């Protein structure tokens, strides 16, 4: 009699553990300041951007790709030539964040490491074009107000 009770408790415990595992694999969290894009194995990247909170997905079919949408700093060191052809070693600090509505497009065209692929080349080219306008003496003179020069560039 006791063996049957323990056997039924064991079966119930196993069923409960399997059900808990399936439910746990169907949930995912998106933290504050983050957004998620859903990759479906059958339909590809969905155009829906998922906000903060706990969400459901189809286990083993869908996968959330979570992006950080908070402003993050990045320092880009560049050695470039000035107007009088002298080498200038300058570092640009930028704050960047992705546009949340464009995350599916960013993920499909560039990937999760968009900041490593895109930001260095863009910031290097912009910084080179700004530094090339001035000679070395002007750069030293305009260094405190150099921020206003960079902000006037087209986005």
N, CA and C atoms as a LAMMPS dump frame, in Angstrom:
ITEM: TIMESTEP
0
ITEM: NUMBER OF ATOMS
465
ITEM: BOX BOUNDS ff ff ff
-5.0000000000000000e+02 5.0000000000000000e+02
-5.0000000000000000e+02 5.0000000000000000e+02
-5.0000000000000000e+02 5.0000000000000000e+02
ITEM: ATOMS id mol type element x y z
1 1 1 N 0.81 -1.19 0
2 1 2 C 0 0 0
3 1 3 C 0.864 1.27 0
4 2 1 N 1.853 1.289 0.88
5 2 2 C 2.735 2.452 0.967
6 2 3 C 3.568 2.591 -0.304
7 3 1 N 3.909 1.46 -0.917
8 3 2 C 4.691 1.508 -2.153
9 3 3 C 3.9 2.168 -3.264
10 4 1 N 2.597 1.891 -3.342
11 4 2 C 1.756 2.512 -4.372
12 4 3 C 1.636 4.015 -4.142
13 5 1 N 1.536 4.434 -2.877
14 5 2 C 1.436 5.861 -2.561
15 5 3 C 2.733 6.571 -2.971
16 6 1 N 3.87 5.979 -2.611
17 6 2 C 5.145 6.584 -2.976
18 6 3 C 5.355 6.588 -4.486
19 7 1 N 4.892 5.56 -5.166
20 7 2 C 5.008 5.504 -6.629
21 7 3 C 4.163 6.593 -7.272
22 8 1 N 2.937 6.799 -6.773
23 8 2 C 2.072 7.842 -7.336
24 8 3 C 2.628 9.234 -7.021
25 9 1 N 3.21 9.411 -5.832
26 9 2 C 3.832 10.698 -5.498
27 9 3 C 5.038 10.951 -6.404
28 10 1 N 5.813 9.929 -6.693
29 10 2 C 6.959 10.06 -7.587
30 10 3 C 6.544 10.428 -8.996
31 11 1 N 5.482 9.782 -9.504
32 11 2 C 4.987 10.109 -10.848
33 11 3 C 4.463 11.539 -10.897
34 12 1 N 3.734 11.932 -9.84
35 12 2 C 3.206 13.292 -9.786
36 12 3 C 4.353 14.309 -9.731
37 13 1 N 5.378 14.015 -8.944
38 13 2 C 6.538 14.906 -8.847
39 13 3 C 7.282 15.025 -10.164
40 14 1 N 7.426 13.91 -10.87
41 14 2 C 8.091 13.934 -12.172
42 14 3 C 7.284 14.742 -13.179
43 15 1 N 5.965 14.532 -13.195
44 15 2 C 5.103 15.29 -14.109
45 15 3 C 5.148 16.78 -13.78
46 16 1 N 5.158 17.106 -12.496
47 16 2 C 5.224 18.502 -12.077
48 16 3 C 6.564 19.132 -12.478
49 17 1 N 7.646 18.394 -12.356
50 17 2 C 8.964 18.901 -12.745
51 17 3 C 9.05 19.135 -14.252
52 18 1 N 8.507 18.213 -15.045
53 18 2 C 8.509 18.374 -16.504
54 18 3 C 7.66 19.576 -16.903
55 19 1 N 6.476 19.703 -16.306
56 19 2 C 5.603 20.843 -16.616
57 19 3 C 6.269 22.154 -16.203
58 20 1 N 6.913 22.172 -15.056
59 20 2 C 7.623 23.377 -14.612
60 20 3 C 8.767 23.738 -15.541
61 21 1 N 9.47 22.738 -16.05
62 21 2 C 10.558 22.998 -16.99
63 21 3 C 10.065 23.591 -18.295
64 22 1 N 8.936 23.084 -18.793
65 22 2 C 8.365 23.611 -20.04
66 22 3 C 7.894 25.046 -19.838
67 23 1 N 7.213 25.315 -18.718
68 23 2 C 6.745 26.675 -18.448
69 23 3 C 7.936 27.616 -18.27
70 24 1 N 8.965 27.162 -17.583
71 24 2 C 10.148 27.995 -17.377
72 24 3 C 10.855 28.306 -18.694
73 25 1 N 10.885 27.379 -19.62
74 25 2 C 11.531 27.637 -20.908
75 25 3 C 10.659 28.487 -21.82
76 26 1 N 9.392 28.69 -21.454
77 26 2 C 8.493 29.511 -22.262
78 26 3 C 8.446 30.956 -21.777
79 27 1 N 9.161 31.281 -20.714
80 27 2 C 9.171 32.634 -20.173
81 27 3 C 10.542 33.27 -20.369
82 28 1 N 10.545 34.578 -20.594
83 28 2 C 11.801 35.331 -20.627
84 28 3 C 11.55 36.73 -20.092
85 29 1 N 12.587 37.333 -19.542
86 29 2 C 12.495 38.669 -18.956
87 29 3 C 13.244 39.673 -19.813
88 30 1 N 12.643 40.852 -19.952
89 30 2 C 13.307 41.987 -20.583
90 30 3 C 13.465 43.029 -19.484
91 31 1 N 14.701 43.335 -19.133
92 31 2 C 14.981 44.258 -18.036
93 31 3 C 14.698 45.7 -18.438
94 32 1 N 14.699 46.58 -17.45
95 32 2 C 14.465 48.004 -17.684
96 32 3 C 15.559 48.571 -18.586
97 33 1 N 15.164 49.368 -19.559
98 33 2 C 16.118 49.961 -20.488
99 33 3 C 16.517 49.051 -21.627
100 34 1 N 15.939 47.877 -21.704
101 34 2 C 16.245 46.919 -22.756
102 34 3 C 14.996 46.682 -23.605
103 35 1 N 15.2 46.176 -24.801
104 35 2 C 14.108 45.767 -25.683
105 35 3 C 14.501 44.436 -26.303
106 36 1 N 13.513 43.671 -26.722
107 36 2 C 13.785 42.353 -27.302
108 36 3 C 13.176 42.26 -28.69
109 37 1 N 13.869 41.551 -29.553
110 37 2 C 13.387 41.198 -30.883
111 37 3 C 13.26 39.68 -30.889
112 38 1 N 12.163 39.177 -31.425
113 38 2 C 11.914 37.735 -31.419
114 38 3 C 12.353 37.135 -32.746
115 39 1 N 13.216 36.104 -32.658
116 39 2 C 13.604 35.331 -33.832
117 39 3 C 12.813 34.037 -33.815
118 40 1 N 12.035 33.808 -34.865
119 40 2 C 11.23 32.598 -35.019
120 40 3 C 11.928 31.695 -36.029
121 41 1 N 12.092 30.425 -35.696
122 41 2 C 12.816 29.504 -36.585
123 41 3 C 12.092 29.281 -37.913
124 42 1 N 10.793 29.511 -37.954
125 42 2 C 10.031 29.295 -39.185
126 42 3 C 9.774 30.586 -39.955
127 43 1 N 9.568 31.708 -39.26
128 43 2 C 9.226 32.962 -39.916
129 43 3 C 10.343 33.994 -39.903
130 44 1 N 11.455 33.71 -39.239
131 44 2 C 12.564 34.659 -39.181
132 44 3 C 12.354 35.717 -38.113
133 45 1 N 13.005 36.857 -38.284
134 45 2 C 12.916 37.938 -37.306
135 45 3 C 11.565 38.621 -37.436
136 46 1 N 10.845 38.709 -36.329
137 46 2 C 9.543 39.371 -36.337
138 46 3 C 9.735 40.873 -36.199
139 47 1 N 8.804 41.649 -36.748
140 47 2 C 8.914 43.104 -36.731
141 47 3 C 8.467 43.727 -35.415
142 48 1 N 8.059 42.926 -34.467
143 48 2 C 7.562 43.436 -33.191
144 48 3 C 8.732 43.608 -32.226
145 49 1 N 8.797 44.769 -31.584
146 49 2 C 9.793 45.028 -30.546
147 49 3 C 9.091 44.871 -29.202
148 50 1 N 9.642 44.015 -28.348
149 50 2 C 9.023 43.695 -27.069
150 50 3 C 9.644 44.563 -25.986
151 51 1 N 8.792 45.187 -25.162
152 51 2 C 9.255 46.071 -24.097
153 51 3 C 9.623 45.325 -22.828
154 52 1 N 9.744 46.088 -21.757
155 52 2 C 10.171 45.549 -20.47
156 52 3 C 9.112 44.634 -19.872
157 53 1 N 9.561 43.659 -19.085
158 53 2 C 8.652 42.771 -18.373
159 53 3 C 8.921 41.312 -18.679
160 54 1 N 8.03 40.458 -18.182
161 54 2 C 8.111 39.017 -18.413
162 54 3 C 7.162 38.664 -19.548
163 55 1 N 7.64 37.883 -20.501
164 55 2 C 6.864 37.567 -21.695
165 55 3 C 6.935 36.072 -21.994
166 56 1 N 5.971 35.606 -22.781
167 56 2 C 5.919 34.211 -23.208
168 56 3 C 6.488 34.07 -24.611
169 57 1 N 7.025 32.893 -24.894
170 57 2 C 7.43 32.53 -26.246
171 57 3 C 7.216 31.041 -26.43
172 58 1 N 7.292 30.594 -27.661
173 58 2 C 7.14 29.171 -27.96
174 58 3 C 8.513 28.527 -27.788
175 59 1 N 8.65 27.621 -26.81
176 59 2 C 9.972 27.035 -26.557
177 59 3 C 10.507 26.293 -27.778
178 60 1 N 11.8 26.404 -28
179 60 2 C 12.549 25.739 -29.067
180 60 3 C 12.166 26.223 -30.464
181 61 1 N 11.209 27.14 -30.577
182 61 2 C 10.834 27.709 -31.874
183 61 3 C 11.224 29.181 -31.922
184 62 1 N 10.963 29.897 -30.85
185 62 2 C 11.269 31.319 -30.799
186 62 3 C 12.42 31.578 -29.836
187 63 1 N 13.201 32.617 -30.155
188 63 2 C 14.338 32.983 -29.318
189 63 3 C 14.363 34.504 -29.184
190 64 1 N 14.413 35.034 -27.952
191 64 2 C 14.49 36.49 -27.804
192 64 3 C 15.936 36.977 -27.935
193 65 1 N 16.13 38.039 -28.697
194 65 2 C 17.426 38.705 -28.794
195 65 3 C 17.254 40.039 -28.078
196 66 1 N 17.962 40.212 -26.982
197 66 2 C 17.753 41.372 -26.118
198 66 3 C 18.826 42.422 -26.397
199 67 1 N 18.368 43.666 -26.624
200 67 2 C 19.243 44.803 -26.901
201 67 3 C 19.173 45.794 -25.752
202 68 1 N 20.297 46.422 -25.46
203 68 2 C 20.362 47.479 -24.46
204 68 3 C 20.038 48.798 -25.15
205 69 1 N 18.961 49.458 -24.744
206 69 2 C 18.545 50.712 -25.38
207 69 3 C 18.878 51.938 -24.535
208 70 1 N 19.688 51.765 -23.519
209 70 2 C 20.106 52.901 -22.706
210 70 3 C 21.273 53.611 -23.392
211 71 1 N 21.45 54.882 -23.073
212 71 2 C 22.585 55.63 -23.62
213 71 3 C 23.867 55.095 -23.007
214 72 1 N 24.824 54.784 -23.873
215 72 2 C 26.106 54.248 -23.417
216 72 3 C 27.231 55.087 -23.997
217 73 1 N 28.29 55.308 -23.23
218 73 2 C 29.426 56.075 -23.756
219 73 3 C 30.394 55.176 -24.512
220 74 1 N 31.12 55.788 -25.413
221 74 2 C 32.162 55.067 -26.144
222 74 3 C 33.266 56.062 -26.485
223 75 1 N 34.499 55.702 -26.211
224 75 2 C 35.658 56.52 -26.564
225 75 3 C 36.289 55.959 -27.829
226 76 1 N 36.518 56.839 -28.796
227 76 2 C 37.118 56.422 -30.063
228 76 3 C 38.4 57.221 -30.273
229 77 1 N 39.568 56.586 -30.103
230 77 2 C 40.825 57.295 -30.366
231 77 3 C 41.154 57.26 -31.862
232 78 1 N 41.614 58.403 -32.382
233 78 2 C 41.916 58.511 -33.813
234 78 3 C 43.222 59.286 -33.981
235 79 1 N 44.068 58.798 -34.859
236 79 2 C 45.255 59.547 -35.28
237 79 3 C 44.985 59.988 -36.711
238 80 1 N 44.944 61.3 -36.917
239 80 2 C 44.579 61.834 -38.227
240 80 3 C 45.442 63.051 -38.543
241 81 1 N 45.32 63.519 -39.76
242 81 2 C 46.088 64.68 -40.2
243 81 3 C 45.279 65.953 -40.109
244 82 1 N 45.953 67.039 -39.71
245 82 2 C 45.287 68.332 -39.64
246 82 3 C 45.405 69.041 -40.989
247 83 1 N 44.919 70.277 -41.033
248 83 2 C 44.935 71.046 -42.272
249 83 3 C 46.363 71.306 -42.753
250 84 1 N 47.295 71.483 -41.811
251 84 2 C 48.694 71.706 -42.17
252 84 3 C 49.5 70.408 -42.187
253 85 1 N 48.81 69.27 -42.342
254 85 2 C 49.383 67.937 -42.525
255 85 3 C 50.223 67.449 -41.341
256 86 1 N 49.879 67.864 -40.15
257 86 2 C 50.53 67.339 -38.952
258 86 3 C 49.648 66.245 -38.357
259 87 1 N 50.288 65.215 -37.812
260 87 2 C 49.516 64.144 -37.179
261 87 3 C 48.94 64.623 -35.851
262 88 1 N 47.668 64.338 -35.662
263 88 2 C 46.966 64.735 -34.447
264 88 3 C 46.379 63.485 -33.819
265 89 1 N 46.669 63.292 -32.536
266 89 2 C 46.103 62.174 -31.783
267 89 3 C 44.955 62.733 -30.951
268 90 1 N 43.74 62.35 -31.265
269 90 2 C 42.561 62.915 -30.612
270 90 3 C 41.585 61.788 -30.28
271 91 1 N 40.857 61.966 -29.192
272 91 2 C 39.88 60.967 -28.76
273 91 3 C 38.503 61.608 -28.723
274 92 1 N 37.549 60.93 -29.31
275 92 2 C 36.169 61.403 -29.329
276 92 3 C 35.34 60.52 -28.412
277 93 1 N 34.59 61.149 -27.529
278 93 2 C 33.682 60.413 -26.644
279 93 3 C 32.266 60.669 -27.135
280 94 1 N 31.541 59.583 -27.413
281 94 2 C 30.171 59.718 -27.895
282 94 3 C 29.23 58.944 -26.977
283 95 1 N 28 59.396 -26.917
284 95 2 C 26.922 58.666 -26.256
285 95 3 C 26.012 58.154 -27.357
286 96 1 N 25.699 56.873 -27.316
287 96 2 C 24.869 56.303 -28.369
288 96 3 C 23.834 55.368 -27.769
289 97 1 N 22.777 55.167 -28.505
290 97 2 C 21.754 54.169 -28.182
291 97 3 C 20.989 53.871 -29.458
292 98 1 N 20.498 52.653 -29.598
293 98 2 C 19.73 52.338 -30.808
294 98 3 C 18.306 52.878 -30.704
295 99 1 N 17.701 53.133 -31.843
296 99 2 C 16.293 53.514 -31.888
297 99 3 C 15.49 52.223 -31.755
298 100 1 N 14.665 52.148 -30.72
299 100 2 C 13.986 50.889 -30.385
300 100 3 C 13.106 50.382 -31.525
301 101 1 N 12.463 51.265 -32.254
302 101 2 C 11.575 50.816 -33.334
303 101 3 C 12.348 50.221 -34.512
304 102 1 N 13.643 50.507 -34.61
305 102 2 C 14.46 50.008 -35.712
306 102 3 C 15.26 48.757 -35.354
307 103 1 N 15.058 48.197 -34.166
308 103 2 C 15.847 47.043 -33.736
309 103 3 C 15.719 45.825 -34.647
310 104 1 N 14.52 45.463 -35.152
311 104 2 C 14.479 44.319 -36.078
312 104 3 C 15.327 44.544 -37.325
313 105 1 N 15.295 45.75 -37.854
314 105 2 C 16.086 46.077 -39.042
315 105 3 C 17.583 46.071 -38.723
316 106 1 N 17.943 46.608 -37.568
317 106 2 C 19.351 46.605 -37.151
318 106 3 C 19.84 45.177 -37.005
319 107 1 N 19.026 44.311 -36.384
320 107 2 C 19.446 42.928 -36.158
321 107 3 C 19.588 42.167 -37.469
322 108 1 N 18.647 42.347 -38.407
323 108 2 C 18.727 41.594 -39.66
324 108 3 C 19.839 42.098 -40.57
325 109 1 N 20.107 43.401 -40.571
326 109 2 C 21.107 43.921 -41.502
327 109 3 C 22.52 43.968 -40.921
328 110 1 N 22.66 44.223 -39.623
329 110 2 C 23.994 44.382 -39.042
330 110 3 C 24.317 43.285 -38.038
331 111 1 N 23.382 42.985 -37.154
332 111 2 C 23.61 41.957 -36.144
333 111 3 C 23.569 42.523 -34.739
334 112 1 N 23.823 41.655 -33.774
335 112 2 C 23.78 42.071 -32.373
336 112 3 C 24.925 43.005 -32.01
337 113 1 N 26.05 42.894 -32.681
338 113 2 C 27.221 43.713 -32.363
339 113 3 C 27.308 44.942 -33.267
340 114 1 N 26.163 45.598 -33.464
341 114 2 C 26.102 46.762 -34.344
342 114 3 C 27.054 47.858 -33.88
343 115 1 N 27.209 48.012 -32.561
344 115 2 C 28.067 49.085 -32.061
345 115 3 C 29.538 48.843 -32.382
346 116 1 N 29.961 47.601 -32.434
347 116 2 C 31.351 47.294 -32.78
348 116 3 C 31.598 47.404 -34.281
349 117 1 N 30.576 47.198 -35.073
350 117 2 C 30.74 47.235 -36.532
351 117 3 C 30.597 48.631 -37.11
352 118 1 N 29.652 49.411 -36.598
353 118 2 C 29.291 50.671 -37.239
354 118 3 C 29.965 51.88 -36.6
355 119 1 N 29.942 51.956 -35.276
356 119 2 C 30.399 53.171 -34.605
357 119 3 C 31.857 53.543 -34.872
358 120 1 N 32.809 52.611 -34.838
359 120 2 C 34.194 53.047 -35.08
360 120 3 C 34.399 53.692 -36.444
361 121 1 N 33.819 53.13 -37.485
362 121 2 C 34.034 53.696 -38.818
363 121 3 C 33.349 55.047 -38.978
364 122 1 N 32.129 55.184 -38.474
365 122 2 C 31.419 56.46 -38.609
366 122 3 C 32.124 57.554 -37.82
367 123 1 N 32.454 57.268 -36.563
368 123 2 C 33.089 58.297 -35.741
369 123 3 C 34.473 58.659 -36.259
370 124 1 N 35.207 57.695 -36.776
371 124 2 C 36.528 57.994 -37.335
372 124 3 C 36.408 58.915 -38.539
373 125 1 N 35.482 58.636 -39.429
374 125 2 C 35.326 59.478 -40.623
375 125 3 C 34.86 60.88 -40.265
376 126 1 N 33.924 61 -39.332
377 126 2 C 33.447 62.325 -38.937
378 126 3 C 34.559 63.109 -38.252
379 127 1 N 35.281 62.447 -37.361
380 127 2 C 36.359 63.129 -36.654
381 127 3 C 37.463 63.56 -37.616
382 128 1 N 37.791 62.72 -38.589
383 128 2 C 38.808 63.094 -39.578
384 128 3 C 38.358 64.297 -40.399
385 129 1 N 37.08 64.344 -40.781
386 129 2 C 36.601 65.477 -41.579
387 129 3 C 36.589 66.767 -40.769
388 130 1 N 36.306 66.683 -39.472
389 130 2 C 36.315 67.888 -38.638
390 130 3 C 37.741 68.361 -38.387
391 131 1 N 38.646 67.442 -38.062
392 131 2 C 40.032 67.815 -37.761
393 131 3 C 40.72 68.362 -39.008
394 132 1 N 40.372 67.868 -40.184
395 132 2 C 41.005 68.329 -41.424
396 132 3 C 40.669 69.78 -41.741
397 133 1 N 39.65 70.349 -41.12
398 133 2 C 39.291 71.749 -41.356
399 133 3 C 40.247 72.723 -40.667
400 134 1 N 40.946 72.258 -39.641
401 134 2 C 41.772 73.14 -38.82
402 134 3 C 43.235 72.731 -38.909
403 135 1 N 44.134 73.706 -38.692
404 135 2 C 45.539 73.34 -38.543
405 135 3 C 45.806 73.06 -37.063
406 136 1 N 47.019 72.608 -36.739
407 136 2 C 47.319 72.156 -35.374
408 136 3 C 47.144 73.275 -34.354
409 137 1 N 47.548 74.479 -34.695
410 137 2 C 47.391 75.615 -33.778
411 137 3 C 45.931 75.93 -33.5
412 138 1 N 45.114 75.887 -34.534
413 138 2 C 43.686 76.152 -34.345
414 138 3 C 43.021 75.074 -33.5
415 139 1 N 43.46 73.838 -33.653
416 139 2 C 42.891 72.762 -32.839
417 139 3 C 43.177 72.979 -31.361
418 140 1 N 44.397 73.432 -31.046
419 140 2 C 44.73 73.699 -29.647
420 140 3 C 43.916 74.876 -29.128
421 141 1 N 43.728 75.891 -29.966
422 141 2 C 42.958 77.061 -29.559
423 141 3 C 41.477 76.735 -29.419
424 142 1 N 40.925 75.96 -30.356
425 142 2 C 39.497 75.659 -30.363
426 142 3 C 39.133 74.416 -29.554
427 143 1 N 40.119 73.785 -28.906
428 143 2 C 39.838 72.54 -28.194
429 143 3 C 38.719 72.684 -27.163
430 144 1 N 38.687 73.746 -26.339
431 144 2 C 37.563 73.847 -25.397
432 144 3 C 36.215 74.007 -26.089
433 145 1 N 36.176 74.669 -27.24
434 145 2 C 34.903 74.842 -27.939
435 145 3 C 34.735 73.833 -29.068
436 146 1 N 35.586 72.825 -29.126
437 146 2 C 35.501 71.81 -30.175
438 146 3 C 34.207 71.031 -30.148
439 147 1 N 33.586 70.97 -28.969
440 147 2 C 32.324 70.245 -28.852
441 147 3 C 31.249 70.891 -29.721
442 148 1 N 31.212 72.218 -29.763
443 148 2 C 30.187 72.876 -30.567
444 148 3 C 30.42 72.639 -32.056
445 149 1 N 31.658 72.483 -32.468
446 149 2 C 31.954 72.2 -33.871
447 149 3 C 31.42 70.826 -34.247
448 150 1 N 31.602 69.849 -33.371
449 150 2 C 31.147 68.494 -33.666
450 150 3 C 29.633 68.389 -33.66
451 151 1 N 28.963 69.149 -32.819
452 151 2 C 27.508 69.052 -32.739
453 151 3 C 26.819 69.647 -33.954
454 152 1 N 27.522 70.472 -34.731
455 152 2 C 26.91 71.091 -35.888
456 152 3 C 26.949 70.204 -37.123
457 153 1 N 27.556 69.037 -37.006
458 153 2 C 27.607 68.129 -38.148
459 153 3 C 26.242 67.517 -38.4
460 154 1 N 25.91 67.218 -39.652
461 154 2 C 24.62 66.576 -39.928
462 154 3 C 24.581 65.177 -39.335
463 155 1 N 23.41 64.787 -38.874
464 155 2 C 23.259 63.468 -38.261
465 155 3 C 22.93 62.491 -39.281
